[in-house]
Amino acid sequence: MRTIKDDNQRQSTGVTRMRCAECKKFARLLPGETKCAPCRGMLPLDLRMTRGGR
């Protein structure tokens, strides 16, 4: 029997690409989730660094 060793393949973390139940866009959802982050009301964080520490 032959096997193929693929070192580039990532380990499964339980996150799958599925369609959001509300907006129907593809998103990375955890098992049991049906809505994407924007539909659940989560906004992306603004992580820009300002110069001079201001």
QUIBEL-V240205 format. One record per backbone hydrogen bond with DSSP energy under -1.0 kcal/mol. NH is the residue of the N-H (numbers start at 0). CO is the residue of the C=O. E is the energy in kcal/mol with one decimal. If there is no record, write none. Layout:
BEGIN
NH_CO_E ; NH_CO_E
END
This chain:
BEGIN
8_5_-1.0 ; 15_28_-2.4 ; 17_26_-2.5 ; 19_24_-2.6 ; 20_33_-3.2 ; 23_19_-1.1 ; 26_17_-2.8 ; 28_15_-2.9 ; 32_29_-2.2 ; 39_35_-1.4 ; 41_36_-2.5
END
